[in-house]
């Protein structure tokens, strides 16, 4: 079990108080055990500390050095809050809860922005952004001279979209430059050597002109006159 900072301090205080103030009576037949709950010890020690006093380090602090946590009754010094936030971020936790024992209140970054060190705030912001990004589908602009990282936060099936950085159209589903006139299902069935922009433009022209394709040589042909029968030149 990993102890929180205040739990470690409480355990130390309990041991000290038990060794100095408690006598365990014993006999040859039985030994009486004295148990003290950690939260009771923390409360006694905090009460003995003159106000204002941090509930983690139990050091006397100036009034401006003690800050309350929104949503609960706990208050701690800036230094202990900073160390608590940094320790949580180091283990990948970005939604930092109150360091109070069993307290579920969540610390809001904007509340502590004026008091926490810039390095801690930067790491906290990066962790929150990463957590937000991980919740969305990430991909990159398909144009090699852009490659901006993009996020799809739309639950609907989006196809045509515009890169906000280079302002060129691309297909969200196929992750390629926009294939005008070709449906995604049709595009994905094409071979790699048929997906170039020129090939797609040709396919669009074929549809417009209603050309036919020879099943043997794969060339496109157009009937201008005569019967519909076609003889391949390569036969």
C-alpha positions as CSV (number, residue, x, y, z in Angstrom):
1,X,0.0,0.0,0.0
2,X,1.4,3.4,-1.0
3,X,0.8,6.0,1.7
4,X,-0.1,9.6,0.8
5,X,2.2,12.3,2.3
6,X,-0.2,13.2,5.1
7,X,-0.8,9.5,5.9
8,X,3.0,9.0,6.3
9,X,3.2,12.0,8.6
10,X,0.2,10.7,10.6
11,X,1.8,7.3,11.0
12,X,5.0,9.0,12.3
13,X,3.0,11.1,14.8
14,X,1.1,8.1,16.0
15,X,4.3,6.2,16.7
16,X,5.9,9.2,18.5
17,X,2.8,9.8,20.7
18,X,2.4,6.1,21.5
19,X,6.0,5.8,22.6
20,X,6.0,9.1,24.7
21,X,2.5,9.2,26.2
22,X,1.0,5.7,26.2
23,X,1.9,2.9,28.6
24,X,0.8,-0.6,27.7
25,X,0.0,-2.6,30.7
26,X,1.0,-6.2,30.4
27,X,1.0,-9.3,32.6
28,X,2.0,-12.9,32.1
29,X,-1.5,-13.8,31.1
30,X,-2.6,-11.1,28.7
31,X,-1.4,-8.0,26.9
32,X,-3.7,-5.0,26.4
33,X,-3.5,-3.4,23.0
34,X,-4.2,0.3,22.5
35,X,-5.4,1.3,19.0
36,X,-5.6,4.9,17.8
37,X,-7.3,5.7,14.5
38,X,-5.0,7.8,12.1
39,X,-7.7,10.4,11.5
40,X,-8.0,10.9,15.3
41,X,-4.3,11.5,15.6
42,X,-4.4,13.9,12.7
43,X,-7.2,15.9,14.3
44,X,-5.5,16.1,17.7
45,X,-2.2,17.3,16.1
46,X,-4.0,19.8,13.9
47,X,-5.9,21.2,16.9
48,X,-2.7,21.5,18.9
49,X,-1.2,23.6,16.0
50,X,-1.9,27.3,16.3
51,X,-4.1,28.6,13.4
52,X,-3.3,29.0,10.6
53,X,-1.7,25.6,10.2
54,X,-1.2,23.2,7.3
55,X,-2.9,19.9,7.8
56,X,-0.1,18.0,5.9
57,X,3.2,19.4,7.3
58,X,1.6,20.8,10.5
59,X,3.8,23.9,10.2
60,X,2.6,27.4,11.2
61,X,2.0,29.5,8.1
62,X,1.2,33.1,7.3
63,X,-2.5,33.6,6.4
64,X,-1.7,34.0,2.7
65,X,0.2,30.7,2.6
66,X,-2.8,28.6,3.5
67,X,-5.4,27.9,0.8
68,X,-8.7,26.1,1.0
69,X,-9.8,23.4,-1.4
70,X,-13.0,24.1,-3.3
71,X,-15.8,21.6,-2.5
72,X,-14.5,20.5,0.9
73,X,-13.4,21.8,4.3
74,X,-9.7,21.0,4.0
75,X,-6.9,23.7,3.7
76,X,-3.2,23.3,3.1
77,X,-0.1,25.4,2.6
78,X,0.9,26.3,-1.0
79,X,4.2,24.3,-0.8
80,X,2.3,21.1,0.2
81,X,-0.3,21.6,-2.5
82,X,2.4,22.2,-5.1
83,X,4.2,19.0,-4.1
84,X,0.9,17.1,-4.1
85,X,0.0,18.2,-7.6
86,X,3.5,17.5,-8.9
87,X,3.5,14.0,-7.4
88,X,0.2,13.1,-9.0
89,X,1.2,14.4,-12.5
90,X,4.4,12.4,-12.3
91,X,2.4,9.2,-12.1
92,X,0.0,10.2,-14.9
93,X,-2.9,11.5,-12.9
94,X,-4.2,14.8,-14.2
95,X,-7.5,15.1,-12.3
96,X,-5.9,15.8,-9.0
97,X,-8.0,15.2,-5.9
98,X,-7.7,16.9,-2.5
99,X,-4.9,15.5,-0.4
100,X,-7.2,15.2,2.6
101,X,-7.8,11.6,3.8
102,X,-10.5,9.9,1.7
103,X,-11.5,13.3,0.2
104,X,-12.8,13.1,-3.4
105,X,-12.9,16.9,-4.2
106,X,-11.1,17.7,-7.4
107,X,-8.6,20.6,-7.5
108,X,-9.3,23.1,-10.3
109,X,-6.2,24.4,-12.1
110,X,-7.6,27.9,-12.5
111,X,-8.0,28.2,-8.7
112,X,-4.3,27.6,-8.1
113,X,-2.9,29.3,-11.1
114,X,-1.8,32.4,-9.2
115,X,0.1,30.5,-6.5
116,X,1.6,27.3,-8.0
117,X,5.1,27.4,-9.6
118,X,5.1,27.9,-13.4
119,X,6.8,24.5,-14.0
120,X,4.0,22.7,-12.0
121,X,1.3,24.6,-13.9
122,X,2.8,23.8,-17.3
123,X,3.1,20.1,-16.5
124,X,-0.5,20.1,-15.2
125,X,-1.8,21.8,-18.3
126,X,0.1,19.4,-20.6
127,X,-1.3,16.4,-18.7
128,X,-4.9,17.8,-19.0
129,X,-4.5,18.5,-22.7
130,X,-3.1,15.0,-23.3
131,X,-6.0,13.5,-21.4
132,X,-8.4,15.5,-23.5
133,X,-6.8,14.6,-26.8
134,X,-6.7,10.9,-25.9
135,X,-10.5,11.0,-25.8
136,X,-10.7,11.9,-29.5
137,X,-9.7,10.2,-32.7
138,X,-6.3,11.7,-33.8
139,X,-4.9,11.8,-37.3
140,X,-2.7,14.0,-39.4
141,X,-3.3,16.2,-42.4
142,X,-2.6,14.0,-45.4
143,X,-0.7,16.7,-47.3
144,X,3.0,16.1,-46.6
145,X,3.9,19.8,-46.6
146,X,1.4,20.3,-43.7
147,X,1.0,17.2,-41.6
148,X,-0.9,19.1,-38.9
149,X,-2.3,17.0,-36.1
150,X,-6.1,17.0,-36.2
151,X,-8.8,15.6,-34.0
152,X,-12.2,14.2,-34.9
153,X,-14.5,15.2,-32.1
154,X,-17.7,14.6,-34.2
155,X,-19.6,11.4,-33.6
156,X,-21.2,11.6,-37.0
157,X,-19.5,10.0,-40.0
158,X,-17.6,13.1,-41.5
159,X,-16.0,12.7,-44.9
160,X,-15.1,15.9,-46.6
161,X,-13.3,18.4,-44.3
162,X,-10.8,21.3,-44.5
163,X,-7.5,21.4,-42.7
164,X,-7.6,24.5,-40.4
165,X,-3.9,25.0,-41.0
166,X,-3.3,24.6,-44.8
167,X,-7.0,25.1,-45.8
168,X,-7.0,22.2,-48.2
169,X,-9.8,19.6,-48.5
170,X,-9.2,16.0,-47.4
171,X,-11.3,12.9,-46.6
172,X,-11.6,12.2,-42.9
173,X,-12.6,8.5,-43.5
174,X,-9.8,7.7,-46.0
175,X,-7.2,10.0,-44.5
176,X,-6.2,11.3,-48.0
177,X,-6.6,14.4,-50.1
178,X,-10.3,14.8,-51.1
179,X,-11.3,12.3,-53.8
180,X,-13.9,14.3,-55.6
181,X,-16.5,12.3,-57.5
182,X,-15.4,9.0,-55.9
183,X,-17.2,7.5,-52.9
184,X,-15.1,6.3,-49.9
185,X,-16.0,2.7,-50.5
186,X,-15.0,2.9,-54.1
187,X,-11.8,4.7,-53.3
188,X,-10.8,2.1,-50.8
189,X,-11.2,-0.7,-53.3
190,X,-8.8,1.0,-55.7
191,X,-5.2,-0.3,-56.0
192,X,-2.4,2.0,-54.7
193,X,-1.4,2.9,-58.2
194,X,-4.9,4.0,-59.0
195,X,-5.3,6.5,-56.2
196,X,-3.3,9.4,-57.6
197,X,-5.0,12.7,-58.2
198,X,-4.7,12.3,-62.0
199,X,-6.2,8.8,-61.9
200,X,-9.2,10.1,-59.9
201,X,-9.7,13.0,-62.3
202,X,-9.7,10.4,-65.2
203,X,-12.3,8.3,-63.4
204,X,-14.5,11.3,-63.0
205,X,-14.1,12.1,-66.7
206,X,-15.0,8.5,-67.6
207,X,-18.2,8.8,-65.6
208,X,-19.1,12.1,-67.2
209,X,-18.4,10.9,-70.8
210,X,-19.8,7.4,-70.1
211,X,-16.8,5.7,-71.6
212,X,-16.4,1.9,-71.5
213,X,-13.4,-0.1,-70.3
214,X,-11.9,-3.0,-72.2
215,X,-12.0,-6.0,-69.9
216,X,-8.8,-7.3,-71.6
217,X,-6.3,-4.4,-71.8
218,X,-8.2,-2.1,-69.3
219,X,-8.0,0.8,-71.8
220,X,-11.0,3.2,-71.9
221,X,-12.8,3.4,-75.2
222,X,-15.5,5.6,-76.6
223,X,-18.0,4.5,-79.3
224,X,-18.6,7.3,-81.7
225,X,-20.5,5.3,-84.3
226,X,-21.4,1.8,-85.5
227,X,-22.4,-1.2,-83.5
228,X,-21.6,-1.6,-79.8
229,X,-19.2,-4.6,-80.4
230,X,-15.6,-3.8,-79.5
231,X,-12.5,-5.9,-80.5
232,X,-9.4,-5.4,-78.4
233,X,-6.3,-4.5,-80.4
234,X,-4.1,-6.8,-78.2
235,X,-6.1,-9.9,-79.1
